Amino acid sequence: MSRRLFAACARLHHKDRLIAEHTPGLRAEDQRFDEEPTDEEADEKLRRTRRRIFRE
């Protein structure tokens, strides 16, 4: 069961990456808001936070 689940997750992740490559800027973590900081460290921290929230 866990092998099948892992394989399904791997396929889903792969398909998600393909979609993200073909549609840049549509992912929530890539969208900018006016109140967001513009330096690279803050951007990376914000991306990690959004990914964590999305996964939860």
N, C-alpha and C positions, 0 to 999 in steps of 0.2 A: 504494500500500500504506500509506504513512504517513498519508494523509488518512483512509483507512478506520479505521486504528488510532486516530487522534486522535478521530474521530467516535464510535467505540465507547467510548473512555475517557470522553468527554464525557457520553454516555448513562448509563454506569455511575455516574459521579459524580453526575449529576442524580438517578438512582434512589436512590442511597445517601443523598443529602440528604433526599429525600422520606421514606424509611424512618426516618431519624433524627428527623425532625420528628414522625412519628406514634408513635414509640416512644422518648420521652425517657428518658435515664438508662441505656439498654442498651448504649451504645457503651463500649468499654473506656476510652477517654480521659475519659469522664464519670463513671466509677465512683470512689468514694472509699474509701480505706483508712485505718485508725486512725492509722498512723504518718505520714501525709502532712501537710505544712504547710497552713495555712488562709488565708494571705494571698494576695491576687490575683496578685501578681507570681510567686510560687512556683507557683500554680495554672497560670498561662499557660505558664511554663517546662516544667512537667510535661506539659501537653497537647502542646506542641511536640515534646517528647522522645518521647512515646508515638506521635504521628503519624509521626515520622521512623522509629522502630523498626518500626511497622506497614508503612510503605511499603517498607522494606528487605526 
